[in-house]
């Protein structure tokens, strides 16, 4: 994973999302977890976000994103 100025791709996308949300134009859900998709802990972080009912924004090294929405669990 490349890091620019000490910030991961997910941190950069999250910063952009905050700026866009302030302007009222964020393409991402509120309270989303921004996760670098190429880290060893990505699976654990996705599970934790899902357990908390949070949407996930997966961010690839190139800055591309994919949004995963939580679904209500049925038992």
C-alpha positions as CSV (number, residue, x, y, z in Angstrom):
1,X,0.0,0.0,0.0
2,X,1.4,3.4,-0.9
3,X,1.0,6.2,1.6
4,X,1.2,9.8,0.5
5,X,2.2,12.3,3.2
6,X,1.5,9.6,5.9
7,X,-2.2,9.3,4.9
8,X,-3.7,6.1,3.6
9,X,-6.0,6.0,0.5
10,X,-9.0,5.6,2.8
11,X,-7.9,8.6,4.9
12,X,-7.7,10.7,1.8
13,X,-11.1,9.6,0.5
14,X,-12.6,10.2,4.0
15,X,-11.2,13.8,4.0
16,X,-12.7,14.4,0.6
17,X,-16.0,13.0,1.8
18,X,-16.0,15.3,4.8
19,X,-15.4,18.3,2.6
20,X,-18.2,17.2,0.2
21,X,-20.6,16.6,3.1
22,X,-20.0,20.1,4.3
23,X,-21.0,21.3,0.9
24,X,-24.0,18.9,0.9
25,X,-22.6,16.8,-2.0
26,X,-21.1,13.7,-0.5
27,X,-21.6,10.5,-2.5
28,X,-21.1,8.4,0.6
29,X,-23.5,7.4,3.4
30,X,-23.3,9.1,6.7
31,X,-21.4,7.4,9.5
32,X,-19.6,5.1,7.0
33,X,-16.4,3.3,7.9
34,X,-13.6,4.1,5.4
35,X,-11.4,1.0,5.0
36,X,-8.3,0.4,3.0
37,X,-9.1,-2.8,1.0
38,X,-5.5,-4.0,0.7
39,X,-4.6,-4.2,4.4
40,X,-4.4,-7.5,6.4
41,X,-7.0,-6.1,8.8
42,X,-9.6,-5.2,6.2
43,X,-11.8,-8.3,6.8
44,X,-11.9,-7.7,10.6
45,X,-12.7,-4.0,10.1
46,X,-15.5,-4.8,7.6
47,X,-17.0,-7.3,10.1
48,X,-16.8,-4.8,12.9
49,X,-18.5,-2.2,10.8
50,X,-21.2,-4.7,9.7
51,X,-21.8,-5.7,13.3
52,X,-22.4,-2.1,14.2
53,X,-24.7,-1.6,11.2
54,X,-22.4,0.8,9.5
55,X,-22.0,1.2,5.7
56,X,-18.4,0.5,4.5
57,X,-16.5,2.4,1.9
58,X,-13.7,0.1,0.6
59,X,-10.9,2.1,-0.8
60,X,-8.3,0.6,-3.1
61,X,-4.7,1.7,-3.4
62,X,-5.6,3.7,-6.5
63,X,-8.3,5.6,-4.6
64,X,-11.2,3.9,-6.3
65,X,-14.1,3.1,-4.0
66,X,-16.9,0.6,-3.5
67,X,-19.7,1.1,-1.0
68,X,-21.1,-1.8,1.0
69,X,-24.4,-1.3,2.7
70,X,-25.3,-3.3,5.8
71,X,-28.4,-5.5,5.7
72,X,-30.5,-6.4,8.7
73,X,-29.6,-9.8,10.0
74,X,-32.4,-12.4,10.2
75,X,-32.2,-15.4,12.5
